[in-house]
Amino acid sequence: MRIIGGKARGTKLYTLEGKTTRPTLDRVRESLFNILQFQLKDSIFVDLFAGSGACGIEAVSRGAKKAILCDKSKQAIEIIKRNIEKTNTQNQIEYYQTSFELLLKTKLKEKPNITFIDPPYNTDFAYEAVKIMLENNLIGEDSIIIIETDQEAKIIQQLQNLEIEIMDKRKYGRAHLIFLSQKRKG
């Protein structure tokens, strides 16, 4: 796995061993960041299930002002620290070894411009994260939320009762990206 674009382009990243973490494929990440290219500059990017930290580091490499990375796994946080050091992005990245719920409810002090949610498949974590973000007023007028899932229909059905709208959907093999924004009032 490597950083695809920006100032850290080409840097090979450390990855987690084992099957508990499923990294976003380079081609999916490249497509994601090509779609987000105009929203990234000076943005606050949050990755709720950061794994190796690749998405947050990619965001900073491509112009995000700050990335906030969250993962419950101690091993993931150790890899994130090493990758931040390797890419020299220490001044732009915060990381937390905590649950996404705790990050959203107590630690996140500013509204992110872009939130990436790539939870373990076969969980309701994506829905729960969006719900908590709405309840805690963490979605701004121009905020974008991206969910990566292999269960697009299930996620879309879950989101129907929330004040959220689907802006776009993309499919890359098994992975689906769903782009969301807060419903406009009026």
VENBEL-V550811 format. One record per helix or strand. SS is the DSSP state (A for helix, B for strand). FROM is the first residue (numbers start at 1). TO is the last residue. If there is no record, write none. Layout:
# VENBEL-V550811
<<SS | FROM | TO> <SS | FROM | TO>>
This chain:
# VENBEL-V550811
<<B | 2 | 2> <B | 12 | 12> <A | 26 | 35> <A | 37 | 40> <B | 44 | 47> <A | 54 | 61> <B | 66 | 71> <A | 74 | 87> <B | 93 | 97> <A | 100 | 107> <B | 112 | 117> <A | 125 | 135> <B | 139 | 149> <A | 152 | 159> <B | 164 | 172> <B | 175 | 182>>
